[in-house]
Structure formats: structure tokens, C-alpha cells
Amino acid sequence: MRYDTIIIGGGLSGLVCGIRLQKAGQKCCIVSSGQSALHFSSGCFDFLDRLEDGTVPGNLAECLVSLPESHPYSKIGAETAKKYMGEVPEFFAGCGVRLCGNPYRNSYRMTPMGDMCPTWLSLEDFPLAGEPDAKVADRALVVNIFGYLDFNTAFVADALERNGTVCRVISVRIDEMERLRMNPSEMRATNIARVMDRPEVCGKFIAAVSEELRGEDTIILPAVFGLASDEVLPKIRSSFSADVRFVATMPPSVPGIRTQMKLRKAFEHAGGVYLLGDTVNGAEMSGDKVLSISTSNFGDYRLHADNYVLASGSFFSKGLVAVPDKIYEPVFGLDVDYAGDRKEWYDTDLFSPQNYISFGVATSRDFRPFKDGKPVSNLYAVGSVLSGTNALNEGSGAGTAILTAFRTADLILGRVDSSKAGQSLK
Ligand SMILES: Cc1cc2nc3c(=O)[nH]c(=O)nc-3n(C[C@H](O)[C@H](O)[C@H](O)COP(=O)(O)OP(=O)(O)OC[C@H]3O[C@@H](n4cnc5c(N)ncnc54)[C@H](O)[C@@H]3O)c2cc1C
């Protein structure tokens, strides 16, 4: 089977790259082992939450020029990165994913612990605030579902009260949830959402909350609604006179999974082939070129393409593997940027920046990875498999995934003057 481009990994970066290529007329295939980071995400996209000195950047475009040369945003270039930032809301809207926020500035989201945390863009579920200490409401009713432990109402209420909101906490018991409650491990966000997505159950929940309202101006709910579709969200919002705000829960993430499904649908709708549950386990190479890849399911039958994109994620998704004496990239055996001394991989203080998060595949400025010191001519790497960014410490995960995916698609499509992009940093 021959494609224009084969993408290894179907998380945020692989899907965004595939959709952009497919919409430009390419024939693409995404091979993806399984769940991606979106399944566990906050439902918000981070671009650059913190600078090295710990401050939260306001104007994101202005900060781009001060990043190190090895940072993926620097490889894209400040002007192009700024252009891409502006394109993101429309790109996602075209996939049925509506985003809130200013693409050039940080805003604040409420975490599952009730704190306000900087972020870039959020799914429509989560309204953003301009300031970290913004008062969310005068009086809020914080609602949980009886028996659900991954939404800590006490933390959320405490945090809201610190900013002047008077809170009342209730727990609503719905008969249809009782079957889930028989096994405590079943009371997870996704299982609850599956039940809540049934109109009659959602209707019962709305009626139960309405009965409890005592003049509160805002209702705070866990984000356990709208797994298959977000149509239920406006329905819930319009059912109350009070403002409704959803707060992210502990993983799994219902809005994140919904986003993953919508992006996959947009890719397939554009004609792309998405092979879920298959793992790319090797590549045939000749000189500086990848000729074909093999997968677990296809066995001896190989997949061929003109170009390949590695979007296999970081350690979490097995895009990178750490063993006692080395860190390696398992599909192509690419060069990985990492500290030789194992003691430098991590800090025993859990809350300190962890170096291993910034380890990843080494690339040229045009995101071509190196193998044995030489760039591979028809292979690109995007997203969290890349080195040069500490997504956890600086809060840049989704921004890196989306912008490197845009850039790589444009490079493959010949929309970029590669003589300006291809300069090696090694
Ligand atoms: C738990 C977690 C939560 C996060 N939450 C946020 C957040 O809320 N906001 C934010 O901005 N960033 C967040 N991030 C950062 C996140 O890494 C990026 O935002 C982004 O989603 C990464 O996308 P990706 O496509 O590069 O990688 P991933 O999402 O990791 O996707 C990689 C995919 O490749 C597949 N794969 C791997 N190897 C192979 C193979 N050999 N063959 C086939 N398929 C393969 C995996 O199964 C996976 O589906 C989070 C990261 C983690 C780990």
C-alpha cells in the first residue's frame, strides 16, 4: 500500500499534521497504537505558561524571540509561529472543536484542585479568566455526582472562596449511576459521561440540580458530560438561570477524548486512513531515506510512502524509551538528545523541573531527525517526541504539538522555502 505521507502516532500532533496534509490533497495514513495524551489532558491547550524565571508571559508572540535556538518554536521562526498561532482557532473550528481564548495571550483556567493556572486556549467547556485572582461568581453551587471521587468539591470550593465567592457544595444521587457505583473503579469520568449522555439521565440530573438551587448565580459541575458529542453542553447551560461552569476532573478527560474523536473524524472525513490499534515496529531504510515501515498487524506486508512523520509522543506514549543506561527512539533508532549521566535525568524533588521531559529526538531546523549524525531526508518529527522543550515545566505541550505539525505539513507540501528552514543545528 502506498501513501503520500504515513504518520506514526495519532495523538494531537499526528492528527493535526494529517488533517492539514489531507485537506491539501495528500493521501495520508496514520498508524496509532492507542490512547494519546489527549485522553488524559486538562481540556486546555498550553503554549508557553511560564518563562525560565517562573513568570507567566502575557504577550506570547513577543516571548518567542527570547527562546533558545533549540526550542521547536525557534526552529519554526517567530514570524511564522505567530502566523500559525492566529490560524489555530479556525483550524480546530473546521474540525468541529471550538476553542476559547486569545491565540496571542495567556489566560487562566481552573484546575481540578480549584486553583487558577495559566493556559493558552481552552475547549468551549471551560471558560477562561483574564486574571489568576478573578472572582468567578458571587454565590456558587458546587455540584458533584454521588460516589464520584475524582472531582474534589472541597478543594474547588476552598479556592473559589479565597477569591470571594460564597460556595455551597452538594452531591446529587441519580438512580442510573447506582449500577456504576457497585464497583468503585467504574465511577470514572468516561463511564459517568456515557450514562449522562443519555438524554433521560441528563434530564433527571438537571431537574435534581434545579431543585437544589437557592439563588446561586453560578453552578460548578465536573466535566463529565458530552463524551460522544458536545451538543449536551449548551442544553445543560440553557436549562438553568444561573451561569454553568465545567471544571476539569482527574483523568481520564471527557473533553480530551471527545477532541481526539473529533480530530480523527475530521481526518477520516477528509479522506485519510486511520489505523488504530496497530504499532509501527520497524522501518526499512536505504541511505538517508525511509523506504517503508512494518507494523504489528500487517506483519510482512509493508506500508510505503514518499514522506513519513514521527508523531509517537514522549515516554508516556512509548515514543521514547528509557532503560538504565540509555534513552532511545524505538521505531527508527534516531539520535536522541539526552544527558549522558543518568543522575541528570531527574531531580529527586518531584516538584523541581525534570530534565527527562526535555529529552527527545534531535532534529534540524526543518524537523528532520538525525540517524547516526545524518539527517533522514524524507522523515520528520513533530510534537512531544521532539527535544528542546520541557512541556511540563514551561507548559508548552499543545502549542508545540500543533505548531510543529503545521510547520511539517507545510514543509512536506512545499509551502516553505526549505533553503531557509533546513539549516542544521548540530
Ligand atoms: C498525561 C498527559 C497530560 C497532558 N495534558 C496536557 C494538557 O492538558 N495541555 C497541554 O497543552 N499539554 C498536555 N500534555 C502535553 C502533551 O504531550 C501535548 O499537549 C500533546 O497532546 C502531545 O501530542 P503528541 O501527538 O505529540 O503525542 P501523544 O499524545 O503522546 O500521541 C502519541 C501517539 O503515538 C502513538 N504511538 C507511539 N508509538 C507508536 C508506534 N510505534 N506505532 C504507532 N503508534 C505509536 C501512541 O499510542 C499515541 O497515541 C499532556 C501530556 C501528558 C503525558
The ligand as a MOL file (V3000), in Angstrom:
LIG
                    3D

  0  0  0     0  0            999 V3000
M  V30 BEGIN CTAB
M  V30 COUNTS 53 58 0 0 0
M  V30 BEGIN ATOM
M  V30 1 C -0.8070 12.7150 30.7770 0
M  V30 2 C -0.5380 13.9480 29.9820 0
M  V30 3 C -1.4150 15.0240 30.0630 0
M  V30 4 C -1.1670 16.1830 29.3160 0
M  V30 5 N -2.0320 17.2360 29.4100 0
M  V30 6 C -1.8200 18.3460 28.6630 0
M  V30 7 C -2.7320 19.4440 28.6930 0
M  V30 8 O -3.7200 19.4130 29.4050 0
M  V30 9 N -2.4770 20.5260 27.9300 0
M  V30 10 C -1.3510 20.5920 27.1340 0
M  V30 11 O -1.1540 21.6080 26.4540 0
M  V30 12 N -0.4850 19.5690 27.0850 0
M  V30 13 C -0.6730 18.4550 27.8150 0
M  V30 14 N 0.2030 17.4190 27.7490 0
M  V30 15 C 1.3580 17.5100 26.8640 0
M  V30 16 C 1.0810 16.6800 25.5830 0
M  V30 17 O 2.2120 15.9010 25.4290 0
M  V30 18 C 0.8150 17.5220 24.3430 0
M  V30 19 O -0.1440 18.5010 24.6000 0
M  V30 20 C 0.2850 16.7470 23.1380 0
M  V30 21 O -1.0260 16.2550 23.3460 0
M  V30 22 C 1.2190 15.6720 22.7070 0
M  V30 23 O 0.7450 15.1570 21.4930 0
M  V30 24 P 1.5870 14.1720 20.6130 0
M  V30 25 O 0.7560 13.8680 19.4250 0
M  V30 26 O 2.9400 14.7170 20.3780 0
M  V30 27 O 1.8240 12.8490 21.4950 0
M  V30 28 P 0.8040 11.8300 22.1610 0
M  V30 29 O -0.4550 12.4710 22.5240 0
M  V30 30 O 1.5700 11.1530 23.2220 0
M  V30 31 O 0.4520 10.7940 20.9870 0
M  V30 32 C 1.3670 9.8560 20.5060 0
M  V30 33 C 0.5920 8.7140 19.8880 0
M  V30 34 O 1.5090 7.8750 19.1960 0
M  V30 35 C 1.1670 6.5190 19.4180 0
M  V30 36 N 2.3830 5.7180 19.2040 0
M  V30 37 C 3.5370 5.7250 19.9110 0
M  V30 38 N 4.4170 4.8590 19.3680 0
M  V30 39 C 3.8090 4.3120 18.2840 0
M  V30 40 C 4.1960 3.3500 17.3180 0
M  V30 41 N 5.3920 2.7720 17.3210 0
M  V30 42 N 3.3020 3.0000 16.3570 0
M  V30 43 C 2.0780 3.5690 16.3030 0
M  V30 44 N 1.6590 4.4940 17.2150 0
M  V30 45 C 2.5030 4.8600 18.1780 0
M  V30 46 C 0.6550 6.4940 20.8510 0
M  V30 47 O -0.1540 5.3690 21.0840 0
M  V30 48 C -0.1130 7.8150 20.9050 0
M  V30 49 O -1.4420 7.6240 20.5090 0
M  V30 50 C -0.0130 16.2560 28.4880 0
M  V30 51 C 0.8590 15.1690 28.4170 0
M  V30 52 C 0.6100 14.0340 29.1570 0
M  V30 53 C 1.5770 12.8890 29.0500 0
M  V30 END ATOM
M  V30 BEGIN BOND
M  V30 1 1 1 2
M  V30 2 1 2 3
M  V30 3 2 2 52
M  V30 4 2 3 4
M  V30 5 1 4 5
M  V30 6 1 4 50
M  V30 7 2 5 6
M  V30 8 1 6 7
M  V30 9 1 6 13
M  V30 10 2 7 8
M  V30 11 1 7 9
M  V30 12 1 9 10
M  V30 13 2 10 11
M  V30 14 1 10 12
M  V30 15 2 12 13
M  V30 16 1 13 14
M  V30 17 1 14 15
M  V30 18 1 14 50
M  V30 19 1 15 16
M  V30 20 1 16 17
M  V30 21 1 16 18
M  V30 22 1 18 19
M  V30 23 1 18 20
M  V30 24 1 20 21
M  V30 25 1 20 22
M  V30 26 1 22 23
M  V30 27 1 23 24
M  V30 28 2 24 25
M  V30 29 1 24 26
M  V30 30 1 24 27
M  V30 31 1 27 28
M  V30 32 2 28 29
M  V30 33 1 28 30
M  V30 34 1 28 31
M  V30 35 1 31 32
M  V30 36 1 32 33
M  V30 37 1 33 34
M  V30 38 1 33 48
M  V30 39 1 34 35
M  V30 40 1 35 36
M  V30 41 1 35 46
M  V30 42 1 36 37
M  V30 43 1 36 45
M  V30 44 2 37 38
M  V30 45 1 38 39
M  V30 46 1 39 40
M  V30 47 2 39 45
M  V30 48 1 40 41
M  V30 49 2 40 42
M  V30 50 1 42 43
M  V30 51 2 43 44
M  V30 52 1 44 45
M  V30 53 1 46 47
M  V30 54 1 46 48
M  V30 55 1 48 49
M  V30 56 2 50 51
M  V30 57 1 51 52
M  V30 58 1 52 53
M  V30 END BOND
M  V30 END CTAB
M  END
